[in-house]
Amino acid sequence: MAGTVRVFALLIVACQDLFIGASFQSALVLDMAKILLDNYCFPENLVGMQEAIQQAISSGEILHISDRKTLASVLTAGVQGALNDPRLSVSYEPNYTPITSPALQSLPTEQLIRLIRNTVKLEVMDNNVGYLRIDRIIGQETVSKLGRLLHDNIWKKVAHTSAMIFDLRFSTAGELSGLPYIVSYFSDSEPLLHIDTIYERPTNTTKELWTMPTLLGERYGKIKELIVLISKRTIGAAEAVAYILKHLKRAVIVGERSAGGSVKVEKLSVGDSGFYITVPVARSVNPVTGQSWEVNGVSPSVTVNPKEGVAKAKSLIAIRKALPKAVKRVSDIIKRFYSIKDKIPALLNQLAKTDFFTVVSEEDLAAKLNYELQTVFEDPRLNIKTMQGLSDNGLDATPEDHSSFENLIDPLFKLEILSGNNGYLRFDRFPTPTILIGLEDRIKEKVWQPVKDTENLIIDLRYNTGGSTEALPILLSYMFDISSNTHLFSIYDSIQNMTADFHTLRNISGPFYGSRKGIYVLTSYYTAEAGEEFAYLMQSLHRGTVIGEITSGTLLHSKTFQVEETNLAITVPIINFIDINGECWLGGGVVPDAIVLAEDAVERAHEIIAFHKDIQALVQEAGDLLEKHYTVPEVAAKVSRLLQSKLTEGLYRSVVDYESLASQLTADLQETSGDHRLHIFYCEIESLHEIPKIPSPEEVGFLIDALFEVEVMSGNIGYLRFDMMEDIKVVRAIGPQLIKAVWSKLVNTDTLIIDMRYNTGGYPTAIPLICTYFFDARPLKHLYTVFDRSTTTVTKVMTLPEVLGQRYGSQKDIYILTSHITGSAAEAFARTMKDLNRATVIGEPTTGGALSSGTYQIGNSILYASIPNQAVLSAITGKVWSVSGVEPHIAVQANDALNVAQKIIGKKQLKRNSGKQN
């Protein structure tokens, strides 16, 4: 209420400065306050005003304002600013005489009729469109008085029209009690609708306005089109009508933002001071929006110059009348032609339940239809546009009527043998099967014979804009062995309702390039239609590597239909292009395995060819390392066989560098073994097998501060957080300083919380030493057993007989906090303590990487394999530790783990203390 304090402080000190008597001054302030409290329609904004007045009266500030009108202006600005309501104003008008207009219903009937005739105009326009202009909204009492007259002379003449233009552009007066009467004519009798709520502060009453169950004459209903025209002159009750009809989704509002009037504003005298305060005494709250048209006005659905409102309304009516037919036509086309049949019911259902109320243009309709259809199923081939939004992407068919096919061979194919015995074949258009068959001998001589002995073949489609899809099986057949009967793709034709499978052909002549040699397809943004399909198939068949730019995404196998009686057209895929995995290609462009600029594609192809020469050896070496070192031999053998099988099937043709090879190998290893710890990565040799660095005396303090956080909490609870597991050599080297700076603060606590929520691991060598501090010296405790697959040795890991400093012992409670990032050696420590029932684990399941892994170089490359080479057996059960991570005793969000631990400890301490007292 700081703003209210300032307003009344301003009023008081201004009156003081005007030498107004103290009693008069207080009366003036209290009168204004009472007027607001009793009349302002937002009383909740005045909470605390009495306290504000007392604060203002006790203020000693002086404002030097001697002119009363100036004072009124200053007070107006203050009140409006404090309450954020521009309708509030203060004026000084000592000679003001209120003028009260006679109530409309009190006028003689003849005068009422003349008034209504002057404020209402109607017309039945072309195409049976009604036009009704009302410049004053009459109240319910007047309606009751003149109901039959209004019906017979006004409503009856426009009720039969098929659409209506309701003109409120010049409506500047009216009564809110007429709202139910007007809105009811544009709605159905059932159900009744809550259309507005009016709160009046002077009487402190709230009145709900509802549509009426019965009316004189027929209703216009909620189906026929209704356009409401408004302007900046539209004010008061007319704004309420427009706002209600808009948010009931009953009318489209056309014009400009309305005036932003009020339900009711009164100018009230502040005692006999000559000051007046103008106050909104009633307010409207729309039940749909929870807001109002007051002050801000009604925003139109379609903004136009009000002078053009009628013309725009006629245009909108024509558009909106066409909507049901247009939507039905779109639905019919989809039902008949859309090639993905199982999606049709959902698409049609979505269109049937879609609300098109906001559609005011054909562009809107296209956008709305596209949005609704893509919401059900994302298919970029299914698209609706305005006719002017369509472009002619049609390409002339390749000519078939040449007198001799011989002249076509050179324009069709460009062949070259590049360095490294790599073939280069470019063709910029896919010829028809007729041409390919007619040129079969020439193609054999000019193309396949010269390239048959090359080691690799580069097929350049960077300038290929499409052509005949029917040529694909012929050209693809050359890329496989003659004896194969490889399924290439399938095509489903929705018009014929038939599916055709395409395989490699055996009846073509000429040397086959075979399925073993490398093929590298170059693409660009201009690669389109059949060119895209060829690239897509080479990827899906794992027969080639695609290099270059993402292709154009030109939609093929679609048909475009005009939506009757509109300027819209719908493009529908009528054919599904299905790969060997049963996936339907939805267009959108082919993403290359190696994305580079088109002009760099040939150079990049040579680099990838060189890289692919080493892949077989690298995959073989990865399998050999796995069989030699992985803890589960039978799984290792299975995974190794799978890698070789995938290599033979061409699944590694998509890898184009060490990074993608590492990623593919990792995915294959983990998928087959079910072990997420198997990992292939690449890096420089110098970064591996780092020897732990022993810190200098100067570095020890910094290291301890960086790794450890120590606190003794209330209740003698120790808290230890460390975010990395250091090597045993480092721990021993900094041991004395560690005991002094960390351990000495914790060893005498009653309970210890070890926070490993942020510890991702490190070296496992210090785990036995750390565990030792939490057990007694005798007997030594068996922690776990390690089986090393590489050396076939079995090591029983025990606690140590001696440690530096004092032990925590085996009796005091320990709580270990974990999260989903707790891993590696940190996870192994938590698992050991849980296994031996030495700690309660609270938090989230850990990563599942506790078992030790070895890192091995793959051949002489920069690739390395991280292979779990040690199986860790539980000291309690004798079983191998699971790879799924440590399940906490108490599972909670990591952020809550510390609070939960403290609560558990607090309850235990309270119980223990209660037992001692008893």
N, C-alpha and C positions, 0 to 999 in steps of 0.2 A: 504493500500500500504506500510505497514511497512517493508515487506520483500523486496520490490523494493528499498526503501530508503537505506536499509542496503547493498544491492548488489552494488549500484552505489557509495555509500560512501566508500565501500571496494575498488572498482576499483580506485577511485580518490586518496585516501591516499596511496594505494600501488604504484601508478605511482609517487606520490610525493616522496616516499621513494626511488624510483629508480632514482631519480634525473632527471626525464623526464621534459622537459621544460613545463612551465605552459600552453602555447598555445597548444603544442602538446598533453599534458594531457587532456585539455578540448576537443580538436578535437577527440581524441580517445574515450572519454566517449560519446560525442555526436554522433559519428559514430555508436557505438554499439547500442545506444538508437534508432537511426534512423533505423538501420537494423531491430530491433525488431518491432518498430512501423509500418514499411512498409511491413514486411514479416511474422511476427508471426501470426499463424492462429487463435489465440484467442485474438484479439485486445481488447476485453472487459476487459481482465485481466490486461491490461496496462494502464487503466484509471488513470490519476494523475501522470504518470511517469515523465513528465516535471517538476512538482513541486518537485518530489523526487530527480531529478538531481540537482536542485538548492539547495535543502537542503543538499545534499551530498557534493557539491562544497564548501559550506560555513562551512562544518564540519572541525574541526581542529584535528581530530584523526589521529594517525600515526600507520600504520602496518609495521612491520619489515620483509618484504618479498622481498628478493633481486633477487631470481631466477624466471625468466619469466615463465618457465614451471610450477613451483610450483604455481605461481600466477594464471596461467590458470586453474590449478586444483582447487584452492580455489574459483575462480570465477565460475567454473562449479558447484561446490557444492552449492554456494550461489544462482545462477540463478535457478537451479533445485529446491532448497528448497523454494525460494520465489514464484515461479510460479507453483510449484508442477507438473513439467513436466520433466521426466527423459530423454527426447529426446534432450533437450537443453544442449549444451556443448560449452565450450570455449577452444581453443587450441592455443599454440604458435608454429607455423611451418614456420619459415622464408624462408625455401627452398621448400615449398609445390607448386606443379604444378598440377592444376586441369586436370583431364582426362575425356573427354566427349565421351561416347559410341555412336556409330552411331545409329540413329533411326532405329527400326526394319523394318519399312515400306520402308526405303530407300535402303535396301539390294536388290541385284538382285533376281529375281524370283527363280532361281535355288537354291540359297543359302537359301532363305526363306523356300523352300520346304524341304531342308535337315534339317534345324533347327527344323521345325515342326515335321518331321518324328522322329527326335531324342528326342523330348519332348512329344510325344503322343504315347501311347500304347493302343491297344484295343483287346478284345477277347469276344467271345460268349461262356459262360460257360454252365455247365449242367443246366437243367431246364429252358433253354432260358433266362438266366441271363446275361445281358451285363456287361462288365467291360471296363471302359474308364479311363485311367490315363493321366492327363495333368500336365506337369511340368512347363509350362509357359502359362499364360493367355495372348493371343494375343489381340491387340487393334482393334478398329473398322476399321481403314484404311487398316490394313493387311487382315482383314476379307473381306472387300470389294474387295481387290485385288485378293484374293485366294478363294473366296466364293465357286465357283463350285467345285474346287479341294478338298476343305475341306469336302464339302457335299458328294461327290462321294467316296472319299477314307477313310473317317472317320465316319461321322455321319450316312450315309446310311447303314453302316454295323451293327450299334447297335440300330438304331431307332425302329426296329421291335421287339426288345426283350420285355419280359413281366415285367422285373424289371432291375434296373441298379445299379452298384457299381461305383461311381464317385470318383476316387482316386486323392486326392490333397495332399497326404502326402509328396511329394517331390517337390511341386510347390513353387519355391523360387523367381520367377520374374513374371512380367506381367504388363498389363496396365488396368486401371479402365474403359477405354472406351469400353472394351470387355464385361463388366458386362451385359448390356442389351441383347447382343447377346446370351450369355450362359443361363441367367435366362429365357429368352423368350422361349427357347426350352423346358423348364420344366414347362411352364404355358400355359394357354389357350390364344387365340388371343383376346378374350373379357372377362371381361373388361381389359383395360390396367392398369398395376400396377405401382405405384410409388415405386421404389426399393431403391433409395439412393439419397442423396443430397450432393454435393461436393462444398465446399467453398474454393476459392483460394484467399489468402490475397494479393499477389503482384498486382494482377489485380482487387482485390476487387469485384470479380464476384462469383455468386452462380449458379450452374448448377444442375438441377434435372434430374435424370436418371429414365427412364420408360421402361417398356417392349415394344417390337416392334410389331406393328400390322401385319406385313408380314415378312415371313422368307423363305429362300430357302429350299424346302423339307418339310417333315411333322414334326410336333411337337411331343415331347414325352408326352406332356400334364401334367396335375396335378393329374392324378388318379394312374398311375403306381408307384410302389414302387421305391424310390430313397434313396440310402444310400451314404453319403459323408464321405470319410475317410480323417482325418487330423492328423498332428503330430506337434511336437514342431518346426519342420523345415518349416511348412507351413507359408507363410508370404505374406503380401501385398495384391495384387488383389485376390489371392486365398482365403485369409481370408475373404475378402469382399463377395466373392461368397458363401462361407460356411455360413457366418453370415446372408446373405439375405435369402438363402434357408431355413435356420433353422427358422427364425422368420416369414417367410411366411407360416410356417408349411408345407413346401413342401418336406423337406428331414430330415432324422434322421442322426445326426452327430456322427460319431464313431471314437474313437482314444484318443488322449490326447490334452490338451490345446495348441492352436497354439502360434506362436512366439509373436504376438502383435506388428506388424510393424506399418507403417504409410502410408498415402496416398502419401505424397511427402515431402522429407526432403532435404534441401540444405545446403551446407557448404559455407558460405559467408565471404569474406575478410573484415576485419575491417581496411579500408584505406590501408596504406602502412606500418602498424605497425608490420606485421608478425603474428598478432593475427587473428584467424578465429572463427566465431561463427556458430555452426550448429543449424539450426532452422527448425521446421516443418512448411511448408508454406501453406499447404492445409489440410483440415479435412473432415471427412465423418460423416454424421448424418443420422442414419437409421430412416425412417418415421414411422416405427412401434414402435420401442422402444424409439426413441429420443436419443439414445446413439450410441456408435460405437465399432468396434472391435479393434480399434487402442490402442496400449500400453498394454491393458489387454488381448488381444487375444480372440479367440472363444472357449468357453467351450463346450465340447462334450455332446451330449445327453446320450451316453453310453461310459464310460471310459474303455479303454482296452489298452494293450500294442500295439503300432502301428504295430508290426510284426504280431499280431494276427488279424489285422483289417479285412482282406478279409474273413477269416473264420467266424468271428463274424458277418460280414455283410450278408453272406449267411444264417446264422442261423436266423438273424433278418428278412430277406426277407421271409423265410419260415413261421415264426411266424406271420408276418404282413399280408401275403397273406391269412392266415387262419382266420384273424379277422372277415371279413364280414360273413363268414359261421358260425363262433363260435357265434357271436352276434345274427344271425338269429336263430340258434338252441336254444339259451337261450330264445329268444323271443317266439319261438314256444312252448317250454316247459311251460313257464309261461302262455301263452295263453290257453294251453290245460288243465293244471293241477292246477294252483294256485287257492286256495280255496276262496280267497276274491275277488269275481268276479267284484265288482264295482271298484276295484283299477286297474284292468288289463289294460284298455285303457290308463290310465295315465302312467303306468309302460312302456308299449310298446312305447308310444310316446316319453318318456324320452330316451329310448335306441335308437330310430330312429334318434334323433337329437343330440346325444352325439358325441363329437369329440374325437376319439381314437388316435390322432396323437402322444401323449406322451407315448403310450403303446409300450414297447420294449421287453416285456417278458410275459409269461403266468401269472406270479405272478402279474405283473402290470395290466394285463387284469382283473384278478379276483378282485383286489383291486378297479379298476375303475368301474367295473360292480356293485360291492357291494355298492360303494359310490353313484352311480347314482340311484340305486334302492331304497336305504334307504333314499335318499333325497326326493323321492316322498312319500314314506310311510315306517315308521319305523316298520319293522317286522323282529325280530331277527331269525325267523325260515327260512326266505328266504335268502339263503347264497350260495356263490360260493367259492370254494377252489380248489387248485391244488390237484391232487390225493394223493400226498405224505402228504398233510395236513389233510387228512381224517383219522379218527381213527375208529376202529371197536368197536362201542358201542352196537353191537347186543348182546342180551341175549337169551340163550336157552329157548324155550317155556316150560312152566310148563308141566311135563309129565301127560298124560291123560290115559295111557295104563296100569296103575297099576291093578293088579288082584283084589285088594281090596282097596277101598278108606279109609277103617278104619284106615290103618296105617299112613294116611296123617294128621289126626286131630292134633296130638301132634306136628309134625314139623311145621304145619301151624300157630297154635295159641298157645300163652302162656298167661295163665290167672292167676290173683292173686287178692285177696281182701286186700287192704291196710288199714292202720289206718284211722279212721274217716268214715268208711264204704264207701270207694272209690274204685271202680273197676279199675283194670289195665289189658289192653288187648294189647298184642304185636303180630303183624304178619309182616313178612319181605318180603312177596310176595303176590300179589293179585292173587288168584287162578282163573281158568276159571269158567264160569257158570256151566259147566258140573260137575266139582268137587264140587262146592257149592251145587248144587242140589243133587248130589249123597251123600253128607255128611250132608244133611239138618237135619236129626234127631239127628245125633251126635253133630252137631254144636248147636242145640237147647239144648241138654243135657249138653254139656261141656262148652258152652259159655253163651248163653242168659239166660238160667235158673239160673246159679249162680249169674249173675250180675243184674238181673231184680229188685232186691230190694236195690241195692246200691244207694246212694244219687247222686253220680257223676261217670263218667267213663273217665278214662285216656286211650287214644288210642295211642300207641307208634309206630310211623312210622320212627323213627330215623335210622333204618337199612333196611327200605323198599326200594328196588331198582326198583319197578314197578310191571309189570305183566299184567293181562288182564283188560282193561278198561271196558269190558262187565260185569265185576263183580261189578262195582260201583253201579248201580241201586239196586242190591240185598242187598249189605251191607248198603247202605244209607237208604233203606226202614226200617231197624230195628231202625233207629234213629228218626223216626216219629211215629205219632199215627196210629193205624191200620185203622182207619176210614178216614184218610186223603188221598187225591189224589194230592199230592204235585208235582208240576213240578220241576224236579231236574236240568235238563240241556238239551241242544239240540246238535245234531251233524249234520253238513253239509258235505256231501261227494261230492267233486268236480268231481270225476270220474263218479259216478252214477248220479250226479246232483240231489241229494235228501237230504231232511232235515228230521231227525228223532227226535221226542221229547221223553224224558224219564221221567217217573213219578214213584212215589213210587208204589211198588207192593203189591197187596192184597192177592195174592195166596201163600205166603210163610208162613210156620208154625213157631211156637215158639213164646215166649213172645216178644213183641216189647218193646224197651227201652223207646219209647215215645219222645215227643217233648219238655217236660218241664224241664227235668233234665239236668244238666250241662255236656257237653262233652269237653274234653281238648285233642287236637291233638298235639303230640310231633314230631318235625321235626329236621332234620340235613342237612348238606351239601350233604349227601349221599342219602337223600330222592329223588326219581326220578320217572319220567313217571307217572304211575297210582297212585303212592303214592302222587305225587305232585297234581294231579287232585283231589284226595280225599280231601287233605288239602284245596285246592282252593275252592272246592264246599262247604265245611263246613263253610268257611268264607263267600262266596257269598250268601249262604242260611241262614246266621245268626244262624247257628245251633251249632256252636262250637267255641272255643277259640284256636288259634294256638300258640304254645309256642316252642321256640328253635331257630335254625339257619335258614337262608334263604336256600331254597331248591336248588337242583343242576341246575335247568333250562334246564334239558335234553329235547330236542325237540322230541315230539311224534307226530304221525299222519302226518309224512312227508315222502317223497320219494326222493331218490337220483338218479340222472341220470348223466351218463357221457356225456359230450359235445363232440360230434363226432369229430374225427381227432385232438383231443387235449388231454392234461393231466388234464383237468378241469372237475369238477363235480359240479352240481347245486342241492342243497337240496331245495325242494319245499313243503310247507304244502299242503296236499291234502284234509285234513279234518279240519274243524273249530269246536272247542270246545266252545260252547256258553252257558253262564250262564243265570239265570232267568231274568237278567236285559238287556239281548240282547248284552252283551259285549263279544267280542271274546277274549279268553285267548291267548296271543301271546307268552307264555312261559316266559323265563327269570327268573324263580324262584319265589316261593311263599314267600312273606315277612310276617313273623309271627306277631301276635298282640303283643307278648312280645318276644323280641329278647334277647336270652341268649345263652351261650355255651351249646352244646348238653348235656354234662355231668351234667349240672345244671338244666336241663329242668324239671325233676320230682320234685325236691325241689321247683322250681318256680311255678309249677302247683299247689302244695299244698297251697302256699301262695295266689295264685289268687283265688283258691276255697274258702279260708277263706274270702277273700275280697269280693267275689261275694255274700256271704250270706247277706251282709249289703246293697247291691245296691238297692233292691226294696224299703227298708225303706228310703234311701237317696233320691231316685227319687221322692217318694211320698211326702217327706218333702219339697223338692224344689218346687213341684207344689203347696203345701199348702201355703207356704210363698208367692208365686207369687199371689195366689188368695186373700190373706189377705192384701198385701201391694201395689201391682202394681196399677198405677194410672188409668188404663183402665180396669175395671172389666171383661167386656165381652172378651177382648183379653186374660186376665189372665186365665179365665176358659177354653178357647180354647187351650191355650198352655199346661195347666195342663193335659187336656185329651190326647193331642198328646204325652206327655211324657209317660203316662201310656200305650198308644197304642204301642209305640216303644219298651217299656220294654217288653210287652207281645210278640211282634214279634221277640224278640231276638236281637234287634239292639244294646243292651248294653253289649252283650257278648264279644265284641271286646275291651272293657275297662278293663284294667288290674291293675290300681292303681288310686290314687286320682287325679293325674295329668291328665291322659287320661279321667277320668270320668268328671272332670271339663271342659275339652276341648269339650267333646261330648255334655254335657248339655248346654254349652254356645252356641255351633253351633245350637243346636235344638231350644233353646229359641229365638235366634236372627233371625233364618230363618223363624220361624212361626209368630213371633210378628212384624218383620220388624224394631225392636228397637235395635240398636247396643249398647245401654247402658246397656242392660241386660247382666250380666256377672257372671259366677261362677269361683271362684278361691280358692286356698288352701294356708294356711300359719299358722304359730304359733299364738295362741290366744294373746300372749303378744304384738304382732305387730299391733293389731287392736285397734280402739277406743282410740288412744293416746290423752291424754289431752294436749292442747297447753301449752308449757312451757313459762313462763314469763321470759325473759332474765334478767340477773343481770345488774347492772349499768355498769360493765366492759364489758359486752357482747353487749350492745346496739350499740356502735359505729361500732363494727365488723358486726353486723346484718344489719345496715343501709347501710354500704359500700357493703355488699354482695348482698342486694336485690335491691338497687336503683342506677341508673346512671342519673345524672343531668347535663344539659348544657344549657347555654343561647347562642343561635346562633345569627348570624348576622341578623339584622332587628328586634331585641328584640323578637325573637321566642324562646319560652321555649321548652325544650326537656326532657321528663321524661320516663325512661325505668324501669319497674320492672317486674321481672320474676316469682313472686309467690304471691298469695293472702293469706295474713296472717289472723289469727283469730282476731275478734274484740277485744278480751281481750288483745292480744299482741299489737295491734295497739294503744289501749288506754294507755297501760302501757308505750310505748315508744313515746307517742304523743308529749311531749315538745321537745324532741331531734329531732323527725322527722320534726316538724315545723321549727326548727332552721337550721337543716342540709340540708333539701330538699325543703320544701314548701316555705320558705322565699325567696329562690332564683328564684322561678317560679311565684309567685303570682302576681307580677307586670309586667309580660311580656304581650305583645299585643296578642299573639296567643300561643296555647300550643299543642305540639305533644306528645301524650301518646303512647309509643311503647310497644305493648303487643304481638309482633310476637313470643317471646320466652317464654311467660307465659302459662304454661300448666294448671294453675288453683290453687286450694287450698281450703281455707275455704270461703263460701259465706257470712258469718256473717258480714263482713266489707263492703259489697257492698253499703248498704244504707248510711253509713258514707262517703265513698269516693264520691258517687254521690252527696251528699249534698253540697260539696264544689263548685259544678258547677251550682248551682241554687241559686236564691235569698232566703233570710230568710222567706219572706212572699209573697204569700201564700205557705204552705207546698205543695210539689209536690208528686203526686201519681206515684210511680215508677213501681210497678207491684203487682199482687195479687197471693198468694200462697194457693193452696188447698192441704192439707195433707191427703192422703188416709188412712193412719194408724189411725189417730185420727179424721178424717172427719172434721177437722177445716179449716176455711177460714181466711187468714190473709192478710190485705191490707197493703202493705209496702210503707211507706212514707219517704220523706226526713226528716232530724232531725231539730228541731227548733234552736238548738245551736251547734256550733262546736268550737274547739280550733283554734285560729288564724283567719286570714282573708280569706273570701271566694273569689273564682275566679269570681263568678257571672255568670249570665245567658247570657251576651251579647257578650263576647269575643269568637272568633272561637276556636274550639277544633277539632283535628284530631286524630283518633285512628288507629294505624297500626296493622294489623292482619296477621296471617299465618295459614296454615293447621294444626299447632300444638297448636294454641290458643284454650284452652278448659276450661271446668268446670266453676269455678267462674269467671275466666278472660273473658270467652265467655259471661257469664251472664251480666257482667258489660258492655261489648261492645254492647250487644243486647239492654240493657236498655237505654243507651245513644243514640243509633240509633233510637229506638222506639219513644223516646221523642224529636226527631229532635234536640238533643243537641250537636251532634258530627257528623263529616263526617268520615265514615269508609273507609280506603284504604288498599288494600292488597289482601289476598286470603280468600276464605270461611273458616270458622272455623270448628272445629271437629264435632260439633253437640252434645255436652255433657253438655249443660248449665243447664238442669233441675236437681234438687237435687235428690240424690239417698241415700237410706239407706242400711246399711250392716247388714246381718242377718246370724247367724250361722245355718248350716243345721244339725239338730239333735245335737249329742254330738261329731261330727266329726271335722276334721280340714278344712272342706269345708265351704265356705261362699258364700252367694248370694248378689250381688250388684243389688238392685232393685230400679228403679225410683219410689219414693213414694210420690212425690209432683208434681202437675201440676201447672205451672206458667202461669198466664193469663196476656196478654198485658194490660197495663193501658190505651192504646188508643183504641184498637179494642175489647177488652174483650175476644179474642180468645186465645187458648192455644198455647204457644210457640212451634214452629216446632222443631223436633229433627234433622233437616237436617243441622243445623249450621247457622251462621250469614253470609248473603250475603253482601259483601262490596258495598258501593256506587260506588266506583271506583275499579274495579278488575284489579290488576296487580300482577306480581311475587313479592313474599315477599321481595326479595333482592332489588327490585326497589321502594318499597313503600315509604321509607323516601325521596328519590329524588323527587318522584312525589308530595308528600305533600309539600316539599319545593318550587317546581315550582309553585304549585297552590297558595301557600301563597304569593310568590313573585309577581305573576301576580295581586293578589288582592291588595297588598300594592302599586304596581305601579299605578293601576287604581285609588286607593284612593288618592294617592299623586297628580295624574294628576287632579283629581276633585278639590282638594284644591287650586291648582295653578290657575285653571280657575275661 
